[in-house]
Amino acid sequence: MSKHRKIIHIDMDAFYASVEQRDFAELRGKALAVGGSPDGRGVVATASYEARKFGVRSAMSSRVALKLCPHLLFTPPRFEVYKQVSDHIRSIFHRYTDMIEPLSLDEAYLDVTCDKLQIGSAIEIAIQIKQSIKTELDLSSSAGVSVNKFIAKIASDYQKPDGLTFIGPSKVIRFLESLPVDRFFGVGKVTAQKMKGMGIHTGLDLKAFDEQDLIRKFGKSGKFFYHMVRGDDNRPVRTNRITKSIGIEDTFATDIKEPLDMLQELQRLCDKLDKRLESKSKQGRTVTVKIKFSDFTQVTRSKTSSYYMQNSEDIFKQVQALFATVNFDEKRVRLLGVTLSNFYDADLERLNNPQLRLF
């Protein structure tokens, strides 16, 4: 057996938007945003490639998206449909391996070092998966194939849409050295600008800095940057990915001004969060409240309790306490959110904090 692992990263192309364009002929070939609204409220969840040509991106406010693309069409998300499609895609993956680590509805890592059908070639498996997704679901996907998760993820984004990029063991170092720093997974716009200000434009430039230099410049991320440019990533594909937080948020059609109305909305969010936590059998200690104002500034407040919470009543008590610490200064509110994190891990808690209460 080869000493190198065979890792595939599959990433669906503009997933939500592609499903909408597949299902509704009038949306095909159009600049489309899933989420948000034509009145400028809300944010874009996914943009079609026709919209991306104008600079429209996910997590962008509808207002900004419309300025970039005035003819942009909006459609509400249909998460139940996306989940059904995602489950079908997952069933295709399972034909080849059970070593699957889903990252979201539209992307996953697969370890095909030992594949079920004994095909042996990760490239051939990626080709077959892409073809099955196209044939069975009429959707396109991009695949990255390499020796570890980090490089496979970079590779899947390299020739989007409908791409397949293989970066073999002998080409990893040369590929990473030639790659612009803003193409590295984990390097955002702000970090990329900081790096360019330091004369770091490519992986080769980044490689000139030692680990301690990068830690001094970028904090804990510096350690990650040091290893990523060298292709070091020994993380296994985890079939049971850990959920670190669960949250609910809502953008309002009309900005809210009255504190009582805000608390009522937060109560409603806590009730919805309660149901989601119950469905996933999660209990957590840390509550976070997110408040975005009409001028798009936002604040967050968090509190960690000595006991674990799951039900709406306990969570809302913490939310009320956090809400009372916010100075609204007569600002109107356009979005509220509640998140629970710091989840219960039985083995870890028995070792570290046996006195914690469970509710």
N, C-alpha and C positions, 0 to 999 in steps of 0.2 A: 504494500500500500504506500502511496506517496505520503511524505511527511507533511505536505501542505494540505490544509483544509480546502474544500471547494464550497465557496459561499456565493449565493445568488441574492441580490437585492432586487425585488420587483416593486416598481412604483407605477401606479396607474396614471395615465396622462389626463390632467385636468378632470379628475374623477367625477365630481358632482356635476360639473357643467357638461361633460361628455355624456353622462347618463340622461340629462335633460334633453340634449340635442339628439340623442338616439331615439328617445321616446316621443318627441314633439317635432315634427318636420318643419314647422314654422320657425324653429330656433336654430336650425342647421345653417352653418356658415355665417352666423350673426355674432356680433360682439355681445357676450352674455355674462352676466354676473349672477351667481347663486347666492342669495342672501342680500341684505340691504334693500333699498327702495328708491324709486325715481324721485321722491321728494327730498332725497339727501340724507335720510336717517338710516341708522344701522351701519353695519360693516359687511364687506364682501367676504363670503366664505371661500369661494373658488371662482376664478374667471376663466372663460374659454380662451383658447389660443388667439382667436380673432380679437378679443379684448386685450390680451397681454401685449399685442403689438403696439397698443397705445399707452402702455405702462400700467395698466390696471393689474393689481395684485391682491392676493388674499390678505385679510386683516386690514385692508384699506377702507377708510370711511367712504360711504356712498357719495358724499359731497365731493371729495377729491376725485373719485373715480369718474364722476360725471364731467368734471372740468377737463380731465384727460381725454374722455371719450363721450361727447355729448349724445351720441346715438346709442349709448349702451342700453341694453335690455336687462330687466331684472326679473328673476323668478324665485319664489320661496323654496327653501330646501325641503326635500322629501326624505327624511332620514330613514324611515322604515324601508323605503325602496333601496336606498344605498346600502343598508345593512343586508338586505336579501341578496343584492348583487355581490357584496363582499363575502358573504357566506358561500356563494357559488364559486367565487375565485379561490377561496380557501380550500374548497373540495378539490379543485384542480391541483393545487399544491400537494395535497395529501396523496395524490396518485403517485408522486415521486418520492416524498419523504414525510416523516412525521416530525422532523426537526424544524419547526416553523416558529418564528418569533414575530407576531404581528406588532407593528408600531402604531397603526391606525387602521381605519377601514380600507385605506387605499395603498398601503405599502407593508412589506414584510421581508424579513430575512429568511432564507432557507439554507440549511446545511445539507448538501447533497454529496458529501464525501463518500457515503455509502448509500446509494439511492435504491429504492425498492425494486425498480425494474432492471437494475444492473446495467444501465446504459453506460455509466462510467465517465461520460463527457458532460461537464457542467454546462458547457456552451450549447450542446445539443438539447439538454434538458430545458435550458432557458428558451431556446427556439420553440420547443414543443409547447411550453407553458404559454408563451406569447401567442402562438397560433391557436391554442385551445381557447384562450380568452377572447380572441378575435372571432373565432368561428361560433362559439357558444353564446357569447354575450354582445358581440358586435361593438367591442371597445378595444382601444389600443393601450398598450403598456410599454414601459421601458425597463430594461434589465441591465444590471451591472454584475459582472462575474469576476471574482478574484479570490485571493487567499485569505482575506479576513473581512469583517463587517465594515470597517471604516472605508477601505478602498472600494469595496463593492458598492457602497452607497454613493460615493463620488462618481463611480463609473456609470451608475444608472441615470445620473443627471447629465452626463457628458454629451449625449446625442439625442436629447428629447426633442420632439415626441417620437414614439415608436422606435426607440433606439435599442441597440444591444452592443455593449462595450465590454470587451474582455481585457483585463490587465493581468497578465501572467506573472509568475514569480520573478522572471528575469527582467521584466519591464517596470516593476513597481517603483524602484528608486528613480529611474530616469523620468517616468511619468510624473511623479510627485515633485521632482526638482523643477520641471518645466511648467508646472501648473501655477496660474496666477493665484495669489493668496485669497482673493475673494471667491474662488471656486472651491476652496476647502470647506467641507462640512464642519460647522461649528464656528466659522469666522463670519460674523455679521458685518453690516456696513460700517458701524462705528469702529470696530476692531480693525477692519481692513484699512480704513483711513488712517488710523493710528500707526499701523504697520508701514503703510506707504510713506508716512511722515518720517519714519525711521530708516527709509531706504529699502524696505522689505517689499518687493513686488512679486516675487516668485518663491516657490518652495526652496530653490537653491539659496536665495537670499536669506530665508528664514533659517536654513540649516547652519548658517554661519554663526548664529548665536548659541551659546551654551545654555544648559537647562536653568541654571541659577539666574542668568541674565533675563531670560524670558519670564521666570517667576517674579523677578523684581519689577518687570515692565507690565505684566498682565495678571499678576496674582496666581491663584491656583490654576487658571487656564493655561498659564505658561508651561506647566508640566505636560498638559495635554498637547499643546502645540509642538513641544519638543519631540514627543514620541510620534505624533501623527505624520510629521514631515519625513520621518524615517520608516514609515509603514509599519510601526509597532502596534499591534492590536491583538491581544490574545483572548479577548472576550468571546465566550462561547455563545452560540445561538440558544437563547433561553425559551423553552417551550411554554413556561408559565411566567410571563412578564409581570412584574410587580406594579400594581396601581399605586401611585404615590399620593394622589389627591383626586377628589371628585367635587365638581362645582356646578352651580347653576347661575346664569346671569340673564338679564333681559334689558333690551333697549326699548325705550318707550316712544310711542307715537307722538306724545306731547310731553314736553319737559315738566317735571314735577317740582313744585315749590314748597308745599306744606310738609313739615316733618311727619305729621300723622299719616299722610298718604304714603310717604316713603317707608314708614314702619309697616304699614299694611302690605306694601309690595314685598318687603323683606320677609314678612311672615309667610307670604305666599311662596316665595322662593325656598324658604326653609321647609315648607310642606313638600315641595317637589323634590328637594334634596333628600328628605327623609325616605321617600319612595325609592329613589335611586340607590341610596345606601343599603336599604333593605334588600333590593334585588341583587346586590353584589356582596351582601353579608359583610359590610364594612363598618367599623367603629373607629372614630378618630378623636384626638385630643386637641387639635389646633383648628380654630375657626378663623377664617379670613373674610373680611367684608371689603368689597370693592365699590367705589363710588366715582362715577365719571360725570363731570359737570357739563353744562351746555357749551362752555368754551373749550371743551375737549381736554381740559386738565383733569387729573384724577388723583385720588388718594386711596390707600389701602390701610386697614387696621387689622392686626392679628392678636389672638390671645390663646395661650396654651393652658389647658386645665390639668388638674391632677387626676382626672378620671376620663374614661372614654365615653363618647357620645354617639348616638345614632338617631335618636328620635327628635322630631321637630321642636318639641318644647325645650329640651336642654340646649339645642343649638341656638334657638331664638333668644334665650336668656343671655347667651354670650354676645349675640349680634346686637341686642339692645345696649349692652354695656359698651361695646365698641362704637356704636352709632353715637352715643352720648359724648364721645371724645372728639368728634369731628366739628370743626368750625366751618359752617356753611357760608357765612358772610353774605347771606341773601342770594346766593347763587342757586340757579335751577339745576336739577339733576336729570340727565338723559339716560343713564344706565346704572343699575344696581346688580351686584353679584355676591353670592355667598359660597365659600369653598370650605370643605373639611379635609384635613390632611393629618399626618402623623398617625397613621393607622396602626391598629393592634397587630402585633406579631407575637403569638403565644410563646414560642421558644425564647425569643429575645427578651420579652418582659419577665419571664420566669428567672432569667439570668440577671437582669439589670435592675428590676424594680418590682419585686413581688408584692409590694403594698398597694399598687395602683388598683383603683376600683373599676369594675366593669359594670356598665348599665346596659 
